[in-house]
Amino acid sequence: MARPIHAVSLWLGAAISGAMLAIALLSLVWTPYPPTAIDIVHRLALPSARHWLGTDPIGRDIASMLMAGARNSLLVALIALAVGAGLGVPLGALAAARRGWVDELVMRGSDLAFAFPALLTAVMIAALAGPGAGNAMLAIGLFAAPVFARLTRGAALGVWPRDFVLAARTAGRGNTTITLLHVLPNIAGVLIVQATIQFALAILAEAGLSYVGLGTQPPQPSWGRMLADAQTYIFTAPRLAIFPGLAISLTVLGLNLLGDGLRDLLDPRLRRAR
């Protein structure tokens, strides 16, 4: 019997994402070389037993930089995701619970936030506080917040008319209690799936911000910074761009597959259709 497509997507995405997470955690305690160590004598070395993926123009070990870059990129994306969900989910739940002018205020605020993409927000923050990983986290998180707010509001509005919510109202429970005990648990699956998608988008955004110099700053390695440094050598040493590009692509692919698998697994309508 063939394995369901969603199961293949889920396990493949989990395997890729888990491997990237393992590499990031391993870099906390071990890398083949110190990621920022310079060895001019072996600059632009080809992949070998000494340097598994070669070295960059100033002799830094590419494998070590990729491992450390995984740690930095995933950390920035994770904190940005926490900022976005931490702001967006409560606001969306509040809008669905209170409706009226509160709902209108939250939704119009979301529309306003959508007018400022992460890059533009990062530029404005950098103009005030300077570039850096912390400002990149804030910019990406602020852009993700309205996504979570709209999703939470839409999903919660579908739960509020349900019989068990009406029974809770009859029992005298307030909006906050109902939201925490009944609404959020019933939309948790939708939020988890969206979180995996936003995590992938946050990694792309972090790489883009680092590429233009607004994200993780040297000498700390970053996949986006590695791509920016490689553009001068794109024809003479294309591996400098290929390896970080593959790392970004694989991580985003794994998270997207994981999100698709979770969506199919948690959505009862899709389970019945299969």
GUKE-192461 format. One line per 4 residues: number of its first residue (from 1); their letters; for each residue x, z, y of N, C-alpha, C, O. Coordinates in steps of 0.1 Angstrom, whole numbers, plus 5000, padded with zeros to 4 digits. Layout:
REM GUKE-192461
NUM	A	X Z Y X Z Y X Z Y X Z Y ~ ...
//
This chain:
REM GUKE-192461
1	MARP	5008 5000 4988 5000 5000 5000 5009 5000 5012 5018 5008 5014 ~ 5006 4991 5022 5014 4990 5034 5012 5002 5043 5001 5008 5044 ~ 5023 5007 5049 5023 5018 5058 5016 5014 5071 5019 5003 5076 ~ 5007 5022 5076 5000 5019 5089 5010 5016 5100 5021 5022 5101
5	IHAV	5006 5006 5108 5016 5002 5119 5019 5014 5128 5031 5015 5132 ~ 5009 5022 5131 5012 5033 5141 5022 5043 5135 5029 5049 5142 ~ 5022 5044 5121 5031 5054 5115 5045 5048 5116 5055 5055 5119 ~ 5047 5035 5114 5060 5029 5116 5065 5030 5130 5077 5034 5132
9	SLWL	5056 5027 5139 5060 5029 5154 5064 5043 5157 5074 5045 5164 ~ 5056 5052 5152 5058 5066 5155 5072 5071 5149 5080 5077 5156 ~ 5075 5068 5137 5087 5073 5130 5099 5066 5136 5110 5072 5137 ~ 5098 5053 5138 5109 5045 5144 5112 5050 5158 5124 5053 5161
13	GAAI	5102 5052 5166 5104 5058 5180 5110 5072 5179 5119 5075 5187 ~ 5105 5080 5170 5110 5094 5169 5125 5093 5164 5133 5102 5169 ~ 5128 5084 5155 5142 5083 5151 5152 5079 5162 5162 5085 5164 ~ 5148 5069 5170 5156 5064 5181 5158 5075 5191 5169 5078 5196
17	SGAM	5146 5081 5195 5146 5091 5205 5154 5104 5201 5162 5110 5209 ~ 5152 5107 5188 5160 5119 5183 5174 5116 5182 5182 5125 5185 ~ 5179 5104 5179 5193 5101 5179 5199 5102 5193 5210 5107 5195 ~ 5192 5097 5203 5197 5097 5217 5198 5112 5221 5207 5116 5228
21	LAIA	5188 5120 5218 5188 5134 5221 5199 5141 5214 5206 5150 5220 ~ 5202 5138 5202 5213 5144 5194 5226 5141 5201 5235 5149 5202 ~ 5228 5128 5205 5240 5124 5212 5242 5132 5225 5253 5136 5228 ~ 5231 5133 5232 5232 5141 5245 5236 5155 5242 5244 5161 5250
25	LLSL	5230 5161 5232 5233 5175 5229 5247 5177 5224 5254 5186 5227 ~ 5252 5167 5216 5265 5167 5211 5276 5167 5222 5286 5173 5221 ~ 5272 5159 5232 5282 5157 5244 5284 5171 5251 5294 5172 5259 ~ 5275 5180 5249 5277 5193 5255 5289 5201 5249 5296 5209 5256
29	VWTP	5292 5198 5237 5303 5205 5230 5315 5196 5226 5326 5201 5224 ~ 5312 5183 5225 5323 5174 5220 5321 5160 5225 5310 5155 5224 ~ 5331 5154 5229 5332 5139 5232 5346 5135 5227 5355 5143 5227 ~ 5348 5122 5223 5361 5118 5219 5372 5121 5229 5383 5125 5225
33	YPPT	5369 5119 5241 5379 5122 5252 5371 5129 5263 5359 5127 5264 ~ 5377 5136 5272 5370 5141 5284 5364 5129 5292 5371 5119 5295 ~ 5351 5129 5295 5345 5117 5301 5351 5112 5314 5350 5101 5317 ~ 5357 5122 5321 5363 5118 5334 5378 5116 5334 5384 5114 5344
37	AIDI	5384 5117 5322 5398 5116 5321 5403 5102 5323 5397 5092 5317 ~ 5413 5100 5332 5418 5086 5335 5431 5084 5328 5440 5092 5327 ~ 5432 5072 5322 5444 5067 5315 5447 5053 5319 5443 5044 5312 ~ 5454 5052 5330 5457 5039 5336 5464 5030 5326 5462 5017 5326
41	VHRL	5473 5036 5317 5481 5028 5308 5472 5020 5299 5475 5009 5295 ~ 5460 5025 5295 5451 5019 5285 5439 5014 5292 5428 5013 5286 ~ 5439 5010 5305 5428 5005 5312 5423 4992 5306 5431 4983 5301 ~ 5410 4990 5305 5403 4978 5299 5408 4975 5285 5409 4964 5281
45	ALPS	5410 4986 5278 5414 4984 5264 5402 4980 5256 5391 4984 5258 ~ 5404 4971 5246 5394 4966 5237 5390 4977 5227 5398 4987 5225 ~ 5378 4976 5221 5374 4986 5211 5384 4987 5200 5389 4977 5195 ~ 5387 4999 5196 5397 5001 5185 5395 5015 5179 5386 5022 5183
49	ARHW	5403 5019 5170 5402 5032 5164 5405 5043 5174 5400 5054 5173 ~ 5414 5040 5184 5417 5049 5194 5406 5051 5204 5403 5063 5207 ~ 5400 5040 5209 5389 5041 5218 5378 5032 5211 5379 5020 5212 ~ 5368 5039 5206 5358 5032 5198 5351 5020 5205 5348 5010 5199
53	LGTD	5348 5022 5218 5341 5012 5226 5350 5006 5237 5345 4999 5246 ~ 5363 5010 5236 5372 5005 5247 5372 5015 5258 5367 5026 5258 ~ 5379 5010 5269 5380 5018 5281 5376 5010 5293 5374 4998 5293 ~ 5373 5017 5304 5369 5010 5317 5381 5006 5325 5392 5008 5321
57	PIGR	5379 5001 5337 5390 4996 5346 5400 5007 5350 5411 5004 5354 ~ 5396 5020 5349 5406 5030 5352 5410 5038 5340 5416 5049 5341 ~ 5407 5033 5328 5411 5039 5316 5402 5050 5310 5407 5057 5301 ~ 5390 5052 5315 5381 5062 5309 5375 5057 5296 5372 5045 5295
61	DIAS	5373 5066 5287 5368 5062 5274 5353 5059 5275 5345 5068 5279 ~ 5349 5047 5271 5335 5043 5273 5326 5051 5264 5315 5055 5269 ~ 5330 5053 5252 5321 5061 5243 5319 5075 5248 5307 5080 5247 ~ 5329 5081 5253 5327 5095 5259 5318 5094 5271 5310 5103 5273
65	MLMA	5320 5084 5280 5311 5083 5292 5297 5080 5288 5287 5085 5294 ~ 5294 5072 5277 5281 5070 5273 5274 5083 5268 5262 5085 5270 ~ 5282 5091 5260 5276 5103 5255 5273 5113 5267 5262 5119 5267 ~ 5282 5114 5276 5279 5123 5288 5269 5117 5296 5260 5124 5302
69	GARN	5268 5104 5298 5258 5097 5305 5244 5099 5299 5234 5101 5307 ~ 5243 5100 5286 5230 5103 5279 5225 5117 5283 5214 5119 5286 ~ 5235 5126 5284 5231 5140 5288 5226 5140 5302 5215 5146 5305 ~ 5233 5134 5311 5229 5134 5325 5216 5126 5328 5207 5131 5335
73	SLLV	5215 5114 5321 5203 5106 5323 5190 5113 5318 5180 5113 5324 ~ 5192 5118 5306 5180 5125 5299 5176 5138 5307 5164 5141 5308 ~ 5186 5145 5312 5183 5157 5320 5176 5154 5333 5166 5161 5336 ~ 5181 5144 5340 5174 5140 5352 5160 5136 5350 5151 5140 5357
77	ALIA	5158 5127 5339 5145 5122 5336 5136 5133 5332 5124 5133 5335 ~ 5141 5143 5324 5133 5154 5319 5128 5163 5330 5116 5167 5331 ~ 5137 5166 5339 5133 5175 5351 5123 5167 5360 5114 5173 5365 ~ 5126 5154 5362 5117 5146 5370 5103 5146 5364 5093 5147 5371
81	LAVG	5103 5145 5351 5090 5145 5343 5083 5158 5345 5071 5158 5347 ~ 5090 5169 5344 5084 5182 5346 5079 5184 5360 5068 5190 5362 ~ 5086 5179 5370 5081 5179 5384 5068 5171 5385 5058 5176 5391 ~ 5068 5159 5380 5056 5151 5381 5044 5157 5374 5033 5157 5379
85	AGLG	5046 5161 5361 5035 5167 5354 5031 5181 5360 5019 5184 5360 ~ 5041 5188 5365 5038 5201 5370 5029 5201 5383 5021 5210 5386 ~ 5031 5190 5390 5023 5188 5402 5010 5180 5399 4999 5184 5404 ~ 5011 5170 5391 5000 5161 5389 4989 5167 5380 4977 5165 5383
89	VPLG	4992 5173 5369 4982 5178 5360 4973 5189 5367 4961 5188 5366 ~ 4979 5199 5373 4970 5209 5380 4961 5202 5391 4949 5206 5392 ~ 4966 5193 5398 4958 5187 5409 4947 5178 5403 4936 5179 5408 ~ 4950 5171 5392 4940 5163 5386 4929 5172 5379 4917 5168 5380
93	ALAA	4933 5183 5373 4924 5192 5367 4915 5198 5378 4903 5200 5376 ~ 4921 5202 5389 4914 5208 5400 4903 5198 5406 4892 5202 5409 ~ 4907 5185 5407 4898 5175 5413 4886 5173 5404 4875 5172 5408 ~ 4889 5173 5390 4878 5171 5381 4868 5184 5381 4856 5182 5379
97	ARRG	4874 5196 5383 4866 5208 5382 4858 5210 5394 4846 5215 5393 ~ 4864 5207 5406 4857 5210 5419 4849 5199 5424 4838 5201 5430 ~ 4853 5187 5421 4847 5174 5427 4845 5175 5442 4853 5183 5448 ~ 4836 5168 5448 4834 5169 5462 4846 5165 5470 4854 5156 5467
101	WVDE	4848 5173 5481 4859 5170 5491 4873 5173 5484 4882 5166 5488 ~ 4873 5182 5475 4886 5184 5468 4890 5172 5460 4902 5168 5461 ~ 4881 5167 5453 4884 5154 5445 4888 5143 5454 4898 5136 5451 ~ 4881 5141 5465 4884 5131 5474 4898 5133 5480 4906 5123 5482
105	LVMR	4901 5145 5484 4914 5148 5490 4926 5145 5480 4936 5139 5484 ~ 4924 5149 5468 4935 5147 5458 4936 5132 5455 4948 5127 5454 ~ 4925 5125 5454 4926 5111 5451 4932 5103 5462 4940 5094 5460 ~ 4928 5106 5475 4934 5099 5486 4949 5103 5488 4957 5094 5492
109	GSDL	4953 5115 5484 4967 5119 5485 4975 5111 5474 4986 5107 5476 ~ 4968 5109 5462 4975 5101 5452 4977 5086 5457 4988 5080 5455 ~ 4967 5081 5463 4968 5067 5469 4980 5066 5479 4988 5057 5479 ~ 4981 5077 5487 4992 5077 5497 5005 5078 5490 5015 5071 5494
113	AFAF	5006 5086 5479 5019 5087 5472 5023 5075 5465 5035 5072 5464 ~ 5013 5067 5461 5016 5054 5454 5023 5044 5464 5029 5034 5459 ~ 5021 5046 5477 5026 5037 5487 5041 5039 5488 5048 5031 5495 ~ 5047 5050 5482 5061 5052 5484 5067 5052 5470 5067 5063 5463
117	PALL	5073 5041 5465 5079 5041 5452 5091 5050 5451 5096 5055 5462 ~ 5096 5053 5439 5107 5062 5437 5119 5058 5445 5126 5067 5451 ~ 5122 5045 5446 5134 5041 5453 5133 5044 5468 5142 5049 5474 ~ 5121 5041 5474 5119 5044 5488 5119 5059 5491 5125 5063 5501
121	TAVM	5113 5066 5482 5113 5081 5484 5128 5086 5483 5131 5095 5491 ~ 5136 5081 5474 5149 5085 5472 5158 5082 5485 5166 5090 5489 ~ 5155 5070 5490 5162 5066 5503 5159 5076 5514 5168 5080 5521 ~ 5146 5079 5515 5142 5089 5526 5148 5103 5524 5153 5109 5533
125	IAAL	5148 5107 5511 5154 5120 5508 5169 5120 5511 5175 5130 5516 ~ 5176 5109 5506 5190 5108 5508 5194 5108 5523 5204 5113 5527 ~ 5185 5102 5531 5188 5102 5545 5187 5116 5551 5194 5118 5561 ~ 5179 5124 5545 5178 5138 5550 5188 5148 5544 5194 5156 5551
129	AGPG	5190 5146 5531 5198 5156 5524 5210 5150 5516 5218 5158 5511 ~ 5211 5137 5517 5223 5131 5510 5219 5127 5496 5209 5133 5490 ~ 5226 5117 5490 5223 5113 5476 5227 5123 5466 5236 5132 5469 ~ 5222 5123 5454 5225 5132 5444 5215 5132 5433 5204 5127 5434
133	AGNA	5219 5138 5421 5210 5139 5410 5197 5147 5413 5186 5143 5409 ~ 5199 5158 5420 5187 5166 5424 5177 5159 5432 5165 5160 5430 ~ 5181 5151 5442 5172 5143 5450 5166 5132 5442 5154 5129 5444 ~ 5173 5127 5432 5167 5116 5424 5156 5122 5415 5146 5116 5413
137	MLAI	5158 5134 5410 5148 5141 5402 5135 5143 5411 5124 5140 5406 ~ 5137 5148 5423 5126 5150 5432 5118 5137 5435 5106 5137 5435 ~ 5126 5126 5438 5120 5114 5441 5112 5108 5429 5100 5104 5431 ~ 5118 5108 5417 5111 5103 5406 5099 5112 5402 5088 5107 5399
141	GLFA	5100 5125 5403 5089 5134 5400 5078 5132 5410 5066 5132 5406 ~ 5080 5130 5423 5070 5128 5432 5062 5115 5430 5050 5115 5432 ~ 5069 5105 5425 5063 5093 5422 5054 5094 5409 5044 5087 5408 ~ 5058 5102 5400 5051 5104 5387 5039 5113 5389 5029 5112 5381
145	APVF	5039 5122 5399 5028 5131 5401 5014 5125 5402 5005 5129 5395 ~ 5012 5114 5411 4999 5108 5412 4994 5102 5399 4982 5101 5396 ~ 5004 5097 5391 5000 5091 5378 4994 5102 5369 4983 5099 5363 ~ 5000 5113 5368 4994 5124 5360 4981 5129 5366 4972 5133 5359
149	ARLT	4980 5130 5380 4968 5135 5386 4956 5126 5383 4946 5131 5379 ~ 4958 5113 5384 4947 5103 5381 4943 5104 5366 4931 5104 5363 ~ 4953 5104 5358 4950 5104 5343 4943 5117 5340 4933 5117 5332 ~ 4948 5128 5345 4942 5141 5341 4927 5142 5347 4918 5146 5340
153	RGAA	4925 5137 5359 4912 5137 5364 4902 5129 5356 4891 5133 5353 ~ 4907 5116 5353 4898 5107 5345 4895 5113 5331 4883 5112 5327 ~ 4905 5118 5324 4902 5124 5311 4894 5136 5312 4885 5138 5303 ~ 4896 5145 5322 4889 5157 5323 4874 5155 5326 4865 5162 5322
157	LGVW	4871 5144 5334 4857 5141 5338 4849 5137 5325 4837 5139 5325 ~ 4856 5132 5315 4849 5129 5303 4847 5141 5294 4838 5140 5285 ~ 4853 5152 5297 4851 5164 5289 4841 5174 5295 4834 5181 5288 ~ 4840 5174 5309 4832 5183 5315 4817 5182 5311 4810 5193 5311
161	PRDF	4811 5170 5309 4797 5170 5304 4795 5174 5290 4783 5174 5286 ~ 4805 5177 5282 4803 5180 5268 4796 5193 5266 4796 5201 5274 ~ 4790 5194 5254 4781 5205 5251 4789 5218 5251 4783 5228 5256 ~ 4801 5218 5246 4808 5231 5245 4812 5236 5259 4814 5248 5261
165	VLAA	4814 5227 5269 4816 5231 5282 4804 5237 5289 4804 5247 5296 ~ 4793 5230 5286 4780 5235 5291 4777 5249 5285 4772 5258 5292 ~ 4781 5251 5273 4779 5264 5267 4787 5275 5273 4783 5286 5275 ~ 4800 5271 5277 4809 5280 5283 4803 5284 5297 4804 5295 5302
169	RTAG	4798 5274 5304 4792 5276 5317 4780 5286 5316 4779 5296 5324 ~ 4772 5284 5306 4760 5293 5303 4765 5307 5300 4758 5317 5304 ~ 4777 5308 5294 4782 5322 5291 4788 5328 5303 4793 5340 5302 ~ 4788 5322 5315 4793 5327 5327 4808 5325 5330 4813 5332 5339
173	RGNT	4814 5317 5323 4829 5314 5325 4830 5305 5337 4822 5296 5340 ~ 4841 5308 5345 4843 5300 5357 4851 5287 5354 4855 5284 5343 ~ 4852 5279 5365 4859 5266 5364 4873 5267 5359 4878 5260 5350 ~ 4880 5277 5364 4894 5279 5360 4895 5282 5345 4904 5276 5338
177	TITL	4887 5291 5340 4888 5295 5326 4884 5284 5317 4890 5281 5307 ~ 4873 5276 5321 4869 5265 5313 4880 5254 5313 4882 5248 5302 ~ 4886 5252 5324 4897 5242 5325 4908 5246 5315 4913 5237 5308 ~ 4912 5258 5315 4924 5263 5307 4920 5263 5293 4929 5260 5284
181	LHVL	4908 5268 5289 4905 5270 5275 4898 5259 5268 4899 5257 5256 ~ 4892 5250 5276 4884 5239 5270 4888 5225 5274 4889 5216 5266 ~ 4891 5223 5287 4893 5210 5292 4907 5205 5288 4909 5195 5282 ~ 4917 5213 5293 4931 5209 5290 4935 5207 5275 4941 5197 5272
185	PNIA	4931 5216 5267 4934 5214 5252 4928 5201 5247 4933 5195 5238 ~ 4916 5197 5252 4910 5185 5247 4916 5172 5253 4913 5161 5248 ~ 4924 5173 5263 4930 5161 5269 4945 5162 5267 4952 5153 5272 ~ 4950 5171 5259 4964 5173 5257 4970 5161 5251 4982 5157 5254
189	GVLI	4963 5155 5241 4969 5143 5234 4971 5132 5244 4982 5125 5243 ~ 4962 5129 5253 4964 5119 5263 4976 5121 5272 4983 5112 5275 ~ 4977 5134 5276 4988 5138 5285 5002 5137 5278 5012 5133 5284 ~ 5002 5140 5265 5015 5139 5257 5019 5124 5256 5031 5121 5258
193	VQAT	5010 5116 5254 5013 5101 5253 5018 5096 5266 5028 5089 5267 ~ 5011 5100 5277 5015 5096 5290 5029 5101 5294 5037 5095 5301 ~ 5032 5113 5289 5045 5120 5292 5056 5112 5286 5067 5110 5292 ~ 5054 5106 5273 5065 5098 5267 5067 5085 5275 5078 5081 5277
197	IQFA	5056 5080 5280 5057 5067 5288 5064 5070 5301 5073 5063 5305 ~ 5060 5081 5308 5067 5084 5321 5081 5088 5319 5090 5086 5328 ~ 5085 5094 5307 5098 5098 5304 5107 5085 5304 5118 5085 5310 ~ 5102 5075 5297 5109 5062 5297 5111 5056 5310 5121 5051 5314
201	LAIL	5100 5056 5318 5101 5051 5332 5110 5059 5341 5117 5053 5349 ~ 5111 5072 5338 5120 5081 5346 5134 5077 5343 5143 5078 5352 ~ 5137 5074 5330 5151 5070 5327 5155 5057 5334 5166 5056 5339 ~ 5145 5048 5334 5148 5035 5341 5150 5038 5356 5159 5032 5362
205	AEAG	5142 5046 5361 5143 5049 5376 5156 5056 5379 5162 5053 5389 ~ 5160 5065 5370 5173 5072 5372 5184 5062 5372 5194 5063 5380 ~ 5184 5053 5362 5194 5043 5361 5195 5034 5374 5205 5031 5379 ~ 5183 5030 5378 5182 5022 5390 5187 5029 5403 5195 5024 5411
209	LSYV	5184 5042 5404 5189 5050 5416 5204 5052 5415 5211 5051 5425 ~ 5209 5055 5403 5223 5056 5402 5231 5043 5404 5242 5043 5410 ~ 5224 5032 5400 5230 5019 5402 5233 5016 5417 5243 5011 5421 ~ 5223 5020 5426 5224 5018 5440 5231 5030 5447 5232 5030 5460
213	GLGT	5236 5040 5440 5243 5051 5446 5235 5062 5450 5240 5071 5458 ~ 5222 5063 5447 5214 5074 5451 5211 5084 5441 5204 5095 5443 ~ 5216 5082 5428 5214 5091 5417 5226 5100 5415 5232 5106 5424 ~ 5229 5101 5402 5241 5109 5398 5253 5104 5404 5256 5092 5404
217	QPPQ	5261 5113 5411 5272 5109 5418 5285 5110 5410 5286 5119 5401 ~ 5295 5101 5413 5308 5103 5406 5314 5116 5409 5312 5122 5420 ~ 5323 5122 5400 5328 5115 5388 5319 5117 5376 5322 5113 5365 ~ 5307 5123 5378 5298 5125 5366 5293 5112 5361 5288 5104 5369
221	PSWG	5294 5109 5348 5290 5096 5342 5275 5095 5343 5267 5105 5341 ~ 5271 5083 5344 5256 5079 5344 5255 5065 5339 5264 5056 5343 ~ 5245 5062 5331 5244 5048 5326 5242 5038 5338 5248 5027 5338 ~ 5234 5042 5348 5232 5033 5359 5245 5031 5367 5248 5020 5372
225	RMLA	5253 5042 5369 5266 5041 5376 5275 5032 5368 5283 5025 5374 ~ 5275 5033 5355 5284 5025 5347 5280 5010 5348 5289 5002 5349 ~ 5268 5007 5349 5264 4993 5352 5268 4988 5365 5273 4977 5366 ~ 5267 4997 5375 5272 4993 5389 5287 4990 5389 5291 4981 5395
229	DAQT	5294 4999 5382 5309 4997 5382 5313 4985 5374 5324 4979 5376 ~ 5304 4981 5364 5308 4969 5355 5305 4956 5361 5310 4946 5356 ~ 5298 4955 5372 5294 4942 5377 5305 4934 5382 5305 4921 5382 ~ 5316 4940 5386 5328 4932 5391 5335 4926 5379 5342 4915 5380
233	YIFT	5333 4931 5367 5340 4927 5355 5330 4920 5345 5333 4919 5333 ~ 5319 4915 5350 5309 4910 5341 5313 4898 5333 5308 4896 5322 ~ 5322 4890 5338 5327 4878 5331 5340 4881 5324 5342 4875 5313 ~ 5348 4890 5328 5361 4892 5322 5360 4903 5311 5367 4903 5301
237	APRL	5351 4913 5313 5349 4924 5303 5334 4927 5302 5330 4938 5307 ~ 5326 4918 5297 5311 4920 5297 5307 4933 5289 5296 4938 5291 ~ 5316 4938 5280 5312 4950 5272 5310 4962 5281 5303 4971 5278 ~ 5316 4962 5293 5314 4973 5302 5299 4974 5307 5294 4985 5309
241	AIFP	5292 4963 5307 5278 4963 5311 5269 4963 5299 5258 4969 5299 ~ 5274 4957 5288 5266 4956 5276 5263 4970 5270 5251 4973 5266 ~ 5273 4978 5269 5271 4991 5262 5261 5001 5269 5252 5006 5263 ~ 5263 5003 5283 5253 5011 5289 5239 5005 5290 5229 5011 5289
245	GLAI	5239 4991 5291 5226 4984 5291 5219 4986 5278 5207 4988 5277 ~ 5226 4986 5266 5220 4988 5253 5215 5003 5252 5205 5005 5246 ~ 5223 5012 5258 5219 5026 5257 5206 5028 5264 5197 5035 5259 ~ 5204 5022 5276 5192 5023 5284 5180 5017 5276 5170 5022 5275
249	SLTV	5183 5004 5271 5172 4997 5264 5168 5004 5252 5156 5005 5249 ~ 5177 5009 5244 5173 5016 5231 5165 5029 5234 5156 5032 5227 ~ 5170 5036 5244 5163 5049 5248 5148 5046 5252 5139 5052 5248 ~ 5147 5036 5261 5133 5033 5266 5125 5027 5255 5113 5030 5253
253	LGLN	5131 5018 5246 5124 5013 5234 5119 5024 5225 5107 5024 5221 ~ 5128 5034 5222 5124 5045 5214 5112 5053 5219 5103 5057 5212 ~ 5113 5056 5232 5102 5064 5238 5089 5056 5239 5078 5062 5237 ~ 5090 5043 5241 5078 5035 5241 5071 5034 5228 5059 5035 5226
257	LLGD	5080 5032 5217 5075 5032 5204 5069 5045 5200 5058 5046 5193 ~ 5075 5056 5204 5070 5070 5202 5057 5072 5208 5047 5077 5203 ~ 5055 5067 5221 5043 5068 5228 5032 5060 5222 5020 5065 5221 ~ 5035 5048 5217 5025 5039 5211 5020 5046 5198 5008 5046 5195
261	GLRD	5030 5051 5190 5026 5058 5178 5018 5070 5180 5008 5072 5172 ~ 5021 5078 5190 5013 5090 5193 4999 5086 5198 4989 5093 5194 ~ 4999 5076 5206 4985 5071 5211 4976 5068 5199 4965 5072 5198 ~ 4982 5059 5190 4974 5055 5179 4970 5067 5169 4959 5067 5163
265	LLDP	4979 5076 5168 4977 5088 5159 4967 5098 5165 4959 5103 5158 ~ 4967 5100 5178 4959 5110 5185 4945 5104 5189 4936 5112 5192 ~ 4944 5091 5190 4931 5085 5194 4922 5083 5182 4925 5074 5174 ~ 4911 5091 5181 4903 5089 5169 4896 5075 5168 4893 5071 5157
269	RLRR	4894 5069 5179 4888 5056 5179 4897 5046 5172 4893 5037 5164 ~ 4910 5047 5176 4920 5037 5169 4922 5041 5155 4924 5032 5147 ~ 4921 5054 5151 4922 5057 5137 4911 5051 5129 4913 5046 5118 ~ 4898 5052 5134 4887 5046 5127 4888 5031 5126 4884 5025 5116
273	AR	4893 5025 5137 4895 5010 5137 4904 5006 5126 4903 4995 5120 ~ 4914 5014 5123 4924 5011 5112 4918 5014 5099 4925 5012 5089
//
